[in-house]
Amino acid sequence: MKALKVYNLATGWFYGLYGLYGLLAPNKIAELMGWDIPGLLGAHQIRALWAVSAASGIAIIMAALKQQDQRPLGLLMIFFLLAFATGRLLGLVLDGIGPMQTYYELGFEIFWSALGYILYRRAKTG
């Protein structure tokens, strides 16, 4: 259970810090994503979406610190990561072959969700 807790906390820290980065530096996140921000509305939209990422990361950390049984949270992390991967895979199928960053992110999401699944399976109840 301890390894799954570390996994959940690491996932929370990643999304929390990533969210704060986009919240505070929307132009840098847009550049990283390969986007052009269309004026102030675009910057506001990026800040709003990345604020949700930061809030999600904080909520994940709080839940991981509070919960004795880490398995439900671990499953939720796996589900979210596979949702990201599904969106990327669908993009590759419907939109065509993408830039290398797409494959790096897809690889990370598959690796991190597989690691989470292994840790989930090894975790004991309570």
C-alpha positions as a printed Julia matrix, in Angstrom:
126×3 Matrix{Float64}:
  0.0    0.0     0.0
  2.93   2.33    0.71
  4.19   2.17   -2.9
  0.72   3.01   -4.22
  0.55   5.98   -1.85
  3.88   7.25   -3.22
  2.51   6.76   -6.76
 -0.65   8.72   -5.91
  1.34  11.5    -4.26
  3.77  11.73   -7.19
  0.85  11.93   -9.61
 -0.74  14.67   -7.5
  2.5   16.66   -7.31
  2.98  16.36  -11.07
 -0.48  17.69  -11.91
 -0.35  20.29   -9.15
  2.97  21.75  -10.29
  2.11  21.42  -13.97
 -1.15  23.23  -13.31
  0.57  26.03  -11.41
  3.02  26.45  -14.26
  0.22  26.92  -16.79
 -1.74  29.11  -14.41
  1.19  31.46  -13.89
  2.83  31.23  -17.34
  0.14  30.62  -19.99
  2.41  31.78  -22.83
  5.07  29.22  -21.84
  2.5   26.43  -21.69
  1.1   27.47  -25.06
  4.61  27.38  -26.51
  5.19  23.93  -25.0
  1.91  22.7   -26.51
  2.67  24.25  -29.9
 -0.23  26.69  -29.66
 -0.6   30.33  -30.6
 -2.64  32.18  -27.98
 -5.34  34.22  -29.73
 -5.31  37.25  -27.44
 -6.41  37.67  -23.86
 -9.29  35.21  -24.09
 -6.86  32.44  -25.04
 -4.61  33.29  -22.09
 -7.61  33.33  -19.76
 -8.78  29.94  -21.07
 -5.34  28.42  -20.54
 -5.17  29.84  -17.02
 -8.63  28.41  -16.24
 -7.86  24.93  -17.55
 -4.48  24.75  -15.85
 -6.03  26.02  -12.61
 -8.22  22.91  -12.75
 -5.09  20.8   -13.19
 -3.48  22.48  -10.17
 -6.63  22.01   -8.09
 -6.83  18.37   -9.17
 -3.24  17.82   -8.13
 -3.88  19.38   -4.73
 -7.02  17.27   -4.28
 -5.09  14.12   -5.21
 -2.38  14.94   -2.66
 -4.93  15.65    0.06
 -6.79  12.4    -0.65
 -3.58  10.37   -0.73
 -2.48  11.8     2.62
 -5.86  11.17    4.22
 -6.91   7.79    2.86
 -5.81   4.56    4.46
 -6.83   2.5     1.41
 -5.0    3.98   -1.59
 -6.57   1.62   -4.15
 -9.65   3.69   -5.13
 -7.47   6.76   -5.69
 -4.93   4.66   -7.6
 -7.67   3.38   -9.9
 -8.86   6.92  -10.47
 -5.32   8.0   -11.44
 -5.07   5.08  -13.89
 -8.46   5.97  -15.35
 -7.49   9.63  -15.89
 -4.14   8.75  -17.44
 -5.77   6.27  -19.81
 -8.33   8.94  -20.73
 -5.47  11.23  -21.78
 -3.91   8.36  -23.74
 -7.25   7.57  -25.41
 -7.57  11.18  -26.57
 -4.09  11.08  -28.07
 -4.69   7.72  -29.76
 -7.97   8.96  -31.18
 -6.15  12.04  -32.45
 -3.58   9.85  -34.2
 -6.33   7.79  -35.84
 -8.62  10.67  -36.85
 -6.11  13.47  -37.43
 -3.07  11.58  -38.63
  0.44  11.03  -37.4
  1.48  13.71  -34.96
  4.69  15.34  -33.77
  7.1   13.44  -31.52
  5.78  15.18  -28.39
  2.49  13.32  -28.89
  4.34  10.0   -28.71
  6.39  11.07  -25.68
  3.26  12.06  -23.8
  1.41   8.92  -24.9
  4.35   6.77  -23.81
  4.45   8.48  -20.42
  0.72   8.03  -19.9
  0.83   4.35  -20.8
  3.94   3.74  -18.67
  2.58   5.65  -15.66
 -0.83   3.96  -15.83
  0.83   0.52  -16.18
  3.01   1.28  -13.15
 -0.09   2.36  -11.24
 -1.87  -0.85  -12.2
  1.05  -2.99  -11.0
  1.15  -1.09   -7.7
 -2.64  -1.32   -7.41
 -2.55  -5.09   -7.86
  0.19  -5.46   -5.22
 -1.55  -3.22   -2.67
 -3.33  -4.98    0.15
 -6.65  -3.93    1.57
 -6.73  -1.43    4.39
